[in-house]
Amino acid sequence: MGTYITVASVRRTCGIGSDQINDTDVENTITEVEKQVPRFFNTVFTPTERIDILDGNGTERIFTTKGPLLKLKALKIHGTSVTIDGNVLVYKESGKIVLDNSNGTPEKTVFSDYKNGVVIKYIYGWVEEEGTETETTADALVGSSVEINVSDESGFSADDWVEIYGMDGNREVAKVTNTSTGKITVDLLSYSHESGSKIVKLQTPVLFTKLMNIIAGIALVARIVGQSYSDITGYTLAEMSVQKGEPYTQWRETATQLIRERDMLMQTIKPRPSITIS
């Protein structure tokens, strides 16, 4: 079973049955594709934790090396831990982190200019809203194993990834650990969230799962064509001659269609840039 796609979804995409290629070989193909596609787009498609160790730059801003930046979990500058809530601004798409000096006295006002002086623990990944959502009915405060009061917990379950955001401007992802009537418990909140904030369930973008199914399907069709080299295309019996034609003509057409669809998707979605601080 793959992380993003399944044997059944790949077979449904390319039309290859288990009598032609067994499940083990399909699973191996899925494993290869699921490693290659995220590397090409320079991201992952499920929220993933990462720690960056960066050189300080003497300014109030810095960029994570991966994105989108879904959650800032911890920040340390030249050995000093920085309180995130109220002191740090996070920009999701660019991965920019800005020290906000307008709300009191933060532990640090700039990313001090020291080699390997900035350590950032964060969650990143390219995900989208799945469609299930609810609303908080009370303020949710910073902390671990936070129980959030919501208007409707149905549709959410343990291990779901959710995004929380509202009119207070705070935005982050969290992992659901438990649900009960009128409540959702999440693993960690780095920011406080006001009553009335939205909680939405996240999923891997459909475009990427479709793309991975297509690429895996192309690889399997190539396997079918490759293993048909010894197929008999015709024979003669006494005065009767029979010509069956190429055994893989239909698979060539299947590959053509899949490649065309793959290229259309690749033109739609572009790799995310890497941020290098020098």
ZASE-940211 format. One line per field, with one value per residue (C-alpha): residue in three letters; y, z, x; residue number from 1. Coordinates in steps of 0.001 Angstrom, whole numbers, plus 500000, padded with zeros to 6 digits. Each point is the difference from the previous one (the first is absolute). Example, Ala and Ser with C-alpha at 12.3 -4.5 7.8 and 13.67 -1.06 7.14 Angstrom:
% ZASE-940211
resn [Ala	Ser]
c2 [495500	503440]
c3 [507800	499340]
c1 [512300	501370]
resi [1	2]
//
This chain:
% ZASE-940211
resn [Met	Gly	Thr	Tyr	Ile	Thr	Val	Ala	Ser	Val	Arg	Arg	Thr	Cys	Gly	Ile	Gly	Ser	Asp	Gln	Ile	Asn	Asp	Thr	Asp	Val	Glu	Asn	Thr	Ile	Thr	Glu	Val	Glu	Lys	Gln	Val	Pro	Arg	Phe	Phe	Asn	Thr	Val	Phe	Thr	Pro	Thr	Glu	Arg	Ile	Asp	Ile	Leu	Asp	Gly	Asn	Gly	Thr	Glu	Arg	Ile	Phe	Thr	Thr	Lys	Gly	Pro	Leu	Leu	Lys	Leu	Lys	Ala	Leu	Lys	Ile	His	Gly	Thr	Ser	Val	Thr	Ile	Asp	Gly	Asn	Val	Leu	Val	Tyr	Lys	Glu	Ser	Gly	Lys	Ile	Val	Leu	Asp	Asn	Ser	Asn	Gly	Thr	Pro	Glu	Lys	Thr	Val	Phe	Ser	Asp	Tyr	Lys	Asn	Gly	Val	Val	Ile	Lys	Tyr	Ile	Tyr	Gly	Trp	Val	Glu	Glu	Glu	Gly	Thr	Glu	Thr	Glu	Thr	Thr	Ala	Asp	Ala	Leu	Val	Gly	Ser	Ser	Val	Glu	Ile	Asn	Val	Ser	Asp	Glu	Ser	Gly	Phe	Ser	Ala	Asp	Asp	Trp	Val	Glu	Ile	Tyr	Gly	Met	Asp	Gly	Asn	Arg	Glu	Val	Ala	Lys	Val	Thr	Asn	Thr	Ser	Thr	Gly	Lys	Ile	Thr	Val	Asp	Leu	Leu	Ser	Tyr	Ser	His	Glu	Ser	Gly	Ser	Lys	Ile	Val	Lys	Leu	Gln	Thr	Pro	Val	Leu	Phe	Thr	Lys	Leu	Met	Asn	Ile	Ile	Ala	Gly	Ile	Ala	Leu	Val	Ala	Arg	Ile	Val	Gly	Gln	Ser	Tyr	Ser	Asp	Ile	Thr	Gly	Tyr	Thr	Leu	Ala	Glu	Met	Ser	Val	Gln	Lys	Gly	Glu	Pro	Tyr	Thr	Gln	Trp	Arg	Glu	Thr	Ala	Thr	Gln	Leu	Ile	Arg	Glu	Arg	Asp	Met	Leu	Met	Gln	Thr	Ile	Lys	Pro	Arg	Pro	Ser	Ile	Thr	Ile	Ser]
c2 [500000	503332	503255	501890	497433	496348	496904	500293	503658	499299	497040	502132	502642	497768	496977	497374	496992	497727	497236	502213	501586	498788	502195	499838	501481	502710	500854	500264	502384	502091	500232	501313	502552	501271	500741	501682	502349	501874	500498	501504	502493	500666	499354	497260	499434	499222	502212	499091	501217	501447	501790	502656	501135	503294	502854	503166	503067	502935	500879	499386	497451	496595	497270	496281	497738	498134	501090	500657	500822	498558	500394	501467	497672	501450	502702	500509	502878	499758	497645	502030	498535	502488	500100	499538	501223	503782	500372	498177	500385	497072	500223	496681	500022	501585	498409	503407	500460	503543	501110	502387	502625	501828	497826	500525	498850	496873	497907	500921	502876	498716	496702	500534	499741	496733	496905	497261	502415	499518	496737	499660	497074	500093	498092	500375	498463	500693	499146	501241	500291	496819	501622	499003	502955	501277	503108	500601	501079	501263	501334	497318	500655	499052	496614	496259	497614	502940	499272	502359	500691	499786	500286	496554	497353	497507	499342	500259	497105	499187	500408	502532	503085	503247	503676	502625	503649	502975	503758	500328	499298	496886	496930	496558	496278	497451	496271	498717	497574	499525	501124	500047	501727	503661	499693	499307	499348	500881	499225	503554	503641	502547	502895	500929	500018	502068	498640	499718	498796	497390	496450	498228	496474	499694	497479	499329	502132	497987	501197	498341	496669	499986	500799	497195	497506	501004	499753	496584	498948	501053	497947	496931	500384	500161	496762	498358	501037	498944	496517	499384	499815	496215	499934	498197	502499	497492	496406	497714	496623	498079	502340	502219	503151	502066	503438	501288	503389	501736	498698	503360	502434	500690	500610	502477	501969	499782	501333	502858	501074	499760	501956	502733	500295	499966	502853	502074	499608	500794	503270	500863	499472	501290	498903	502074	502039	499308	502930	500362	502611	501183]
c3 [500000	498940	501905	497304	497481	500051	497838	499231	498953	497687	498395	499525	498239	497534	499684	500791	501896	502523	497371	498069	502816	503578	503028	501333	496808	499972	503638	499134	497154	502358	502472	497276	498717	503491	500588	496644	499707	503337	499151	496643	501609	502932	502657	501550	499791	503614	502973	500968	502787	499167	501874	498181	501396	498290	500182	501548	497760	502402	498798	501408	497309	498784	497694	500598	497428	499269	499500	500172	503670	501811	503628	501980	502958	501590	499314	501559	499189	501211	502787	501115	499582	498566	501081	496779	500925	499703	499005	496688	496695	497588	496255	498757	496266	500062	503218	501355	503771	501391	503558	501068	502440	500386	502703	503107	500475	498033	500957	496685	497580	497156	498769	501484	497511	501197	498005	500603	502478	499014	500665	498696	500650	497716	498031	496238	497082	496999	501106	499283	501815	499761	500503	503589	502390	503321	502190	503438	502658	502514	499931	499502	501839	499302	501319	499507	499840	499676	500247	497687	500357	496593	498569	498352	500383	497582	496941	502002	501532	501558	497678	497762	499128	500374	499422	502475	499006	500682	500158	502568	497147	501596	497784	500550	499519	502770	500255	501559	502841	501289	499536	502326	499997	499190	500341	497875	501651	498025	500664	500179	499520	499492	499823	501868	497898	500713	500233	496569	498285	497263	500275	496647	499172	497634	497313	497339	496951	497522	497091	501527	500744	496426	498673	502026	498815	496394	500325	501657	497234	497296	501672	500098	496363	499070	501944	498048	496656	501023	501065	496783	497797	499684	499268	496772	497484	497307	498866	496979	500078	496714	497461	502657	501187	503009	500925	503441	499724	502643	503463	501711	497685	502588	502677	497757	499741	503758	500572	497541	501843	503417	498875	498534	503279	502029	497939	500416	503782	500085	498187	502582	503133	500363	502347	503146	500244	502518	502224	500428	502406	499251]
c1 [500000	501424	499916	498104	498706	498952	500269	496283	500248	502948	498241	496885	502113	501829	497695	502655	498639	501692	500224	502441	502036	499773	499268	503570	501431	497343	500816	503699	499164	497863	502897	502310	497473	499149	503680	500604	497009	500460	503691	499114	497605	502379	497364	497871	496267	499251	501009	503577	502277	503420	502790	502057	503355	500806	502475	498597	499836	499701	496479	496524	499082	501144	498663	499574	501656	496768	496410	497169	500572	496976	501054	502866	500582	503129	502569	503415	502373	503613	498930	496957	496519	497519	496348	498039	496524	499850	503659	500440	498150	499855	499367	498676	500734	503466	501250	500967	500321	500014	500778	497210	501275	496703	498424	502097	503582	500928	503024	501695	499416	502222	501378	503457	502861	501561	500882	497401	498463	496355	498150	496443	497678	496982	497376	499911	498136	497792	496463	496471	496697	497958	496580	499207	500046	498722	500336	501464	497504	502585	503542	502675	503268	503614	501091	500320	497025	497620	496281	498105	496275	498308	496512	500150	502701	498400	502139	503212	501922	503370	503013	498237	502036	498067	500705	498798	499602	497772	499580	502813	502434	501508	500297	501558	499475	499573	499423	496791	500643	496455	496393	496990	496638	500594	503793	503075	503373	503145	503661	501383	499013	502788	497536	496847	496817	496918	496482	498426	503169	499637	501324	500264	501134	502984	500863	502612	499116	497942	502165	503063	498328	498708	503464	501616	497370	500699	503795	499713	497604	502473	502734	497763	498969	503693	500456	497151	501492	503474	498979	498023	503124	499693	496259	499046	498611	499115	500328	499547	498276	500133	498412	498387	501782	498879	501345	499027	501671	502047	499028	500528	498182	497295	502637	501795	496751	499519	503522	499402	496866	501652	503071	497781	498083	503240	501445	496836	500189	503719	499301	497346	502091	503553	502819	500386	503220	502746	501039	503752	501349	503544]
resi [1	2	3	4	5	6	7	8	9	10	11	12	13	14	15	16	17	18	19	20	21	22	23	24	25	26	27	28	29	30	31	32	33	34	35	36	37	38	39	40	41	42	43	44	45	46	47	48	49	50	51	52	53	54	55	56	57	58	59	60	61	62	63	64	65	66	67	68	69	70	71	72	73	74	75	76	77	78	79	80	81	82	83	84	85	86	87	88	89	90	91	92	93	94	95	96	97	98	99	100	101	102	103	104	105	106	107	108	109	110	111	112	113	114	115	116	117	118	119	120	121	122	123	124	125	126	127	128	129	130	131	132	133	134	135	136	137	138	139	140	141	142	143	144	145	146	147	148	149	150	151	152	153	154	155	156	157	158	159	160	161	162	163	164	165	166	167	168	169	170	171	172	173	174	175	176	177	178	179	180	181	182	183	184	185	186	187	188	189	190	191	192	193	194	195	196	197	198	199	200	201	202	203	204	205	206	207	208	209	210	211	212	213	214	215	216	217	218	219	220	221	222	223	224	225	226	227	228	229	230	231	232	233	234	235	236	237	238	239	240	241	242	243	244	245	246	247	248	249	250	251	252	253	254	255	256	257	258	259	260	261	262	263	264	265	266	267	268	269	270	271	272	273	274	275	276	277	278]
//
